[in-house]
């Protein structure tokens, strides 16, 4: 029988073998005491198994509260635990409850983080995965051989549909590829969803009729299920190509419900991610996280950016990008969305570290705050990536490209 294997990073004052066994029991057939119904036959079929334990360092102070160590060190380790797919079948909420449920409450651990998941073919072939992914997004936007250049409408909230449409017109005239709502806006008092879609799509459709290029706009449809479906249908009927959803707010079943429509590219925003990942010994790491959303059909997912405005390290961001690009049998590849305090100055290092142009490269202030306006901001990012692919340094690129040089003069001082 096929098995799902979870990789955890743990810390415990106990013998790691004992702590891992407690986790396996709690998350499958066992409980805190032996019970009559837990027969050898049942355990053979349904009990979780500890597959591997790799000891790491030991520390004097715990990462989180747990069992008192009575003067002992807190041992850290990587462990692998597996479950038969019979335990949850094709039920992803129950699988997530198994891999990420009460185990976080176990007092035997002073640190516990889900680092990765190995999924069997029965799951990766059952779930459809992204309908569009990287290739489909490129086809919808007609952008090849370079990253898609995108931005966020700013101010995040407070603009009317007409004001939003004016910004969209400005960005389209600047030859942007992708625009999105901020995650803080869906249907506000002065920007009802339907009116915003009508105003924005008129600009986008008129431009497409004239030029043949349809800019992708990700409308934020995050809401209750029925309202999200209605808003999804509104985008389709209006000629749109993308919907944005806040993954952590909607949940796996809500996201799958929308992805199963298979008509719009789904832009997955991970706001709330720090709550799940910021502590080094609690939560979930991005390689595991993105696999779950990819499985249910998300086409694009945020990964933060190098030299970002938040807390995440460049190494972590690079690992996230690489995990998105790693193939999963039977599914399309999800498009990494690079964002958070980005401007063209991070492009050379991003390309050097990842060696890929399969990115949606998002800059808010880096485009709209350019000295020459949005047109200069878009041009500067295009020039930055042209230079990055050519192997030029920031200084060399600035000498060659005037719009990028203006970006360096304004944003480079902050680096």
C-alpha positions in Angstrom: 0.0 0.0 0.0 1.3 3.5 -0.9 2.3 5.8 1.9 2.6 9.5 2.5 6.0 10.4 4.1 6.3 13.6 6.2 9.7 15.1 7.0 9.9 16.9 10.4 12.5 19.0 12.1 12.1 18.3 15.9 13.5 19.3 19.2 12.9 17.2 22.3 14.3 16.6 25.8 13.5 12.9 25.5 15.1 10.2 23.4 14.2 11.2 19.8 13.1 7.6 19.1 10.6 7.8 21.9 9.3 11.2 20.9 8.9 10.1 17.3 7.0 7.0 18.4 4.6 9.1 20.4 4.0 11.3 17.4 3.3 8.3 15.2 0.9 6.8 17.7 -1.0 10.1 18.4 -1.5 10.7 14.7 -2.7 7.3 13.7 -4.1 4.3 15.7 -2.7 5.0 19.2 -3.5 7.2 22.2 -1.7 7.9 25.5 -2.6 4.5 27.0 -3.0 1.0 25.4 -6.6 0.3 24.4 -8.2 -3.0 23.7 -9.2 -2.2 20.1 -5.6 -1.5 19.0 -4.8 -4.9 17.8 -1.6 -6.0 16.1 -3.6 -6.5 12.9 -5.0 -2.9 13.1 -1.6 -1.4 13.8 0.0 -3.3 10.9 -2.5 -1.7 8.5 -3.1 1.7 9.9 -0.4 2.7 12.4 2.1 5.4 11.3 5.7 4.3 11.0 8.9 6.1 12.0 11.0 5.7 8.9 14.2 7.5 9.8 15.8 9.6 12.5 18.9 11.8 11.8 20.4 13.4 14.9 21.5 17.0 14.7 22.8 19.4 17.4 21.7 19.6 21.1 20.9 22.8 22.9 20.6 24.0 26.5 17.4 26.1 26.1 14.2 24.9 24.5 12.7 26.6 21.4 9.2 26.4 23.0 7.6 25.1 26.2 7.3 21.4 26.7 8.4 18.7 29.1 11.0 19.9 31.6 14.4 18.5 30.7 15.6 17.9 34.3 19.1 19.2 33.4 19.3 17.3 30.1 20.0 18.9 26.7 17.3 19.4 24.1 18.1 17.2 21.1 17.3 18.3 17.6 16.8 15.9 14.7 15.2 15.3 11.3 12.7 12.5 11.4 10.5 10.8 8.7 7.1 9.4 9.6 4.8 7.7 7.1 1.2 6.8 6.9 -0.8 4.5 4.6 -3.0 6.3 2.2 -5.8 4.1 3.5 -5.9 6.3 6.6 -7.3 9.3 4.7 -7.8 8.2 1.1 -8.3 11.3 -1.2 -9.5 13.5 1.7 -7.0 16.3 1.9 -8.4 18.0 5.0 -8.0 14.7 6.9 -4.5 14.2 5.5 -3.6 17.7 6.7 -5.1 17.0 10.1 -2.9 13.9 10.2 0.4 15.6 9.1 -0.3 18.9 10.9 -2.8 18.3 13.6 -2.5 17.5 17.3 1.1 16.6 16.9 1.9 20.3 17.5 0.3 20.0 20.9 2.5 17.1 22.1 4.4 18.0 25.2 7.2 15.6 24.2 8.4 18.2 21.7 9.8 21.7 22.3 10.1 22.2 18.6 8.3 20.6 15.6 8.1 21.8 12.0 6.8 20.0 8.9 9.6 20.4 6.3 8.5 18.4 3.3 6.0 15.8 2.1 6.5 12.8 -0.2 3.2 12.2 -2.1 2.5 8.9 -3.8 1.2 8.6 -7.4 -2.3 7.7 -6.2 -2.6 11.3 -4.9 -0.7 13.2 -7.5 -2.6 11.5 -10.3 -6.0 11.8 -8.6 -5.8 15.6 -8.0 -5.7 17.7 -11.1 -3.0 20.2 -10.1 -2.7 23.6 -11.8 -4.8 24.0 -15.0 -2.4 26.7 -16.2 0.8 26.8 -14.2 3.9 28.4 -15.8 3.2 27.5 -19.4 -0.5 28.4 -19.3 0.2 31.7 -17.6 2.8 32.5 -20.3 0.3 31.6 -23.0 -2.5 33.8 -21.5 -0.1 36.8 -21.2 2.0 36.1 -24.4 5.2 36.6 -22.4 8.1 34.2 -23.1 11.8 34.0 -22.3 11.7 36.4 -19.5 9.9 36.9 -16.2 6.4 38.4 -16.3 6.5 41.9 -14.9 3.7 42.7 -12.5 2.5 45.2 -10.0 -0.2 45.8 -7.3 -2.7 48.6 -7.4 -1.8 51.1 -4.8 -3.1 52.6 -2.5 -4.2 49.1 -1.4 -7.7 50.2 -0.5 -9.7 53.4 -0.8 -9.7 53.9 -4.6 -13.0 53.9 -6.5 -13.5 51.6 -9.5 -12.9 54.6 -11.8 -9.6 55.5 -10.1 -8.5 51.9 -10.2 -9.3 51.8 -13.9 -7.2 55.0 -14.5 -4.2 53.3 -12.8 -4.7 50.2 -14.9 -4.8 52.3 -18.1 -1.5 53.9 -17.0 0.1 50.6 -16.4 -1.2 49.0 -19.6 0.2 52.0 -21.6 3.5 51.2 -19.9 3.4 47.6 -21.3 2.9 45.8 -18.0 2.1 42.1 -18.1 0.2 41.5 -14.8 -1.7 43.6 -12.3 -3.5 42.5 -9.2 -5.7 43.7 -6.4 -4.1 44.0 -3.0 -5.1 41.2 -0.6 -6.8 43.8 1.6 -9.4 44.6 -1.1 -12.2 42.5 -2.4 -15.4 44.4 -2.3 -15.1 47.7 -0.3 -17.6 50.4 0.5 -16.4 52.6 -2.3 -15.3 49.8 -4.7 -18.0 47.1 -5.1 -16.5 44.1 -6.8 -18.7 44.0 -9.9 -18.2 47.7 -10.6 -14.4 47.3 -10.3 -14.4 44.3 -12.6 -16.5 46.3 -15.2 -14.3 49.3 -15.0 -11.0 47.4 -15.2 -12.0 44.9 -17.8 -13.2 47.6 -20.2 -9.7 49.0 -20.2 -8.1 45.6 -20.6 -10.5 44.3 -23.3 -10.2 47.6 -25.3 -6.4 47.2 -25.2 -6.6 43.6 -26.2 -8.9 44.4 -29.1 -6.4 47.0 -30.4 -3.1 45.1 -29.8 -3.9 41.4 -29.3 -2.2 41.4 -25.9 -4.5 40.9 -22.9 -2.9 42.0 -19.6 -3.7 39.6 -16.8 -5.5 41.2 -13.8 -5.9 39.1 -10.6 -9.1 40.2 -9.0 -9.3 39.3 -5.3 -12.3 37.1 -4.8 -11.5 35.9 -1.3 -14.9 35.6 0.5 -17.4 33.0 1.5 -17.8 30.1 -0.9 -21.0 31.1 -2.7 -19.8 34.7 -3.1 -16.4 33.6 -4.4 -18.1 31.4 -7.0 -20.3 34.3 -8.1 -17.3 36.6 -8.4 -15.3 34.0 -10.2 -18.2 33.7 -12.8 -18.3 37.5 -13.1 -14.6 37.6 -14.1 -15.1 34.8 -16.7 -18.1 36.6 -18.1 -16.2 39.8 -18.3 -13.3 38.3 -20.3 -10.8 38.1 -17.4 -8.1 35.5 -17.1 -7.2 35.4 -13.4 -8.6 35.4 -9.8 -6.6 35.9 -6.6 -7.4 34.2 -3.4 -5.9 34.4 0.1 -4.9 30.8 0.6 -4.7 30.7 4.4 -8.0 32.5 4.8 -9.9 30.3 2.4 -8.6 26.9 3.3 -7.8 23.9 1.2 -11.3 22.8 0.4 -12.4 26.3 -0.6 -9.4 26.7 -2.8 -9.9 23.4 -4.5 -13.6 24.3 -5.1 -12.5 27.3 -7.1 -9.6 25.6 -8.8 -11.9 22.9 -10.0 -13.6 25.4 -12.3 -10.5 25.3 -14.5 -11.4 28.5 -16.4 -9.2 31.1 -14.7 -5.6 31.1 -13.6 -5.6 31.1 -9.8 -3.1 33.5 -8.1 -2.4 32.2 -4.6 -1.5 34.8 -2.0 0.1 33.4 1.1 -0.7 36.4 3.5 -0.4 35.0 7.0 2.6 33.0 6.0 4.8 34.4 8.8 2.4 32.9 11.4 3.0 29.4 9.9 6.7 29.7 9.2 8.5 32.4 11.0 9.6 30.4 14.0 12.4 28.0 12.9 11.0 25.1 15.0 7.2 25.5 14.5 4.8 25.3 11.7 5.4 24.3 8.1 8.2 25.0 5.6 7.5 26.2 2.1 8.4 23.0 0.2 5.6 21.2 2.0 3.3 24.1 1.9 3.4 24.7 -1.8 2.8 21.0 -2.6 -0.6 21.1 -0.9 -1.8 24.1 -2.9 -0.2 22.8 -6.0 -2.0 19.6 -5.6 -5.5 21.3 -5.5 -4.7 23.4 -8.6 -3.2 26.8 -7.6 -1.3 28.2 -10.7 0.7 31.0 -9.1 2.0 31.3 -5.5 3.9 34.0 -3.6 7.4 33.2 -2.5 8.6 36.6 -1.2 11.7 38.0 -2.9 15.5 38.5 -2.4 16.5 41.4 -0.2 12.9 41.8 0.7 11.2 44.1 3.1 10.2 41.3 5.5 12.1 38.9 7.8 12.8 36.0 5.4 16.3 35.3 4.3 17.5 35.1 0.7 18.4 31.4 1.2 14.8 30.7 2.3 13.4 32.5 -0.7 15.7 30.6 -3.1 14.6 27.3 -1.6 11.0 28.3 -2.1 11.5 29.2 -5.8 13.3 25.9 -6.4 10.6 23.9 -4.7 8.0 25.5 -7.0 10.0 24.6 -10.0 10.7 21.0 -8.9 8.5 18.6 -11.0 5.7 16.6 -9.5 4.6 13.6 -11.7 1.3 14.2 -13.4 1.0 18.0 -12.6 2.0 21.3 -14.2 4.6 23.4 -12.5 3.4 26.3 -10.3 4.6 29.8 -11.1 6.7 31.5 -8.3 5.5 35.0 -7.6 8.4 37.2 -6.4 7.3 40.2 -4.4 7.9 42.3 -1.2 9.9 45.4 -1.6 11.2 44.5 -5.1 12.7 46.8 -7.7 15.1 46.0 -10.6 18.1 46.0 -8.3 17.3 42.5 -7.0 17.0 41.0 -10.5 20.8 40.2 -11.0 21.0 38.4 -7.7 17.7 36.6 -8.2 18.8 35.3 -11.5 22.3 34.4 -10.3 20.8 32.4 -7.4 18.0 30.7 -9.2 19.0 30.6 -12.9 15.4 30.8 -14.0 13.1 33.3 -15.7 10.0 31.3 -14.9 8.9 34.0 -12.4 6.2 36.6 -12.0 8.3 39.5 -10.7 6.1 41.9 -8.8 7.0 45.5 -7.8 4.5 47.9 -6.3 6.5 51.0 -5.3 9.3 49.9 -7.5 7.1 50.6 -10.5 4.6 53.2 -9.3 7.3 55.1 -7.4 9.8 55.4 -10.3 11.0 58.9 -10.9 9.6 58.7 -14.5 6.3 57.3 -13.4 4.8 53.9 -14.1 6.1 53.8 -17.7 9.6 54.3 -16.4 9.1 51.7 -13.6 8.0 49.0 -16.0 10.8 49.8 -18.4 13.3 49.7 -15.6 12.3 46.2 -14.5 12.4 45.0 -18.1 15.9 46.5 -18.5 17.0 45.0 -15.1 16.0 41.5 -16.2 17.6 41.9 -19.6 20.8 42.9 -17.8 20.5 40.1 -15.3 20.2 37.4 -18.0 23.2 39.0 -19.8 25.2 38.7 -16.6 25.6 42.4 -16.1 26.1 43.9 -12.6 23.8 46.6 -11.3 26.5 49.2 -12.1 27.0 48.0 -15.6 23.2 47.8 -16.2 22.8 51.4 -14.9 25.3 52.7 -17.4 23.5 50.9 -20.3 19.9 51.6 -19.4 18.6 55.1 -18.4 15.3 54.0 -16.8 17.1 51.4 -14.7 19.7 54.0 -13.7 16.9 56.2 -12.4 15.7 53.3 -10.2 19.2 52.8 -8.9 19.4 56.5 -8.0 16.1 56.4 -6.1 15.9 52.9 -4.6 19.6 51.8 -4.5 20.4 54.1 -1.7 18.2 52.0 0.6 20.1 48.8 0.0 
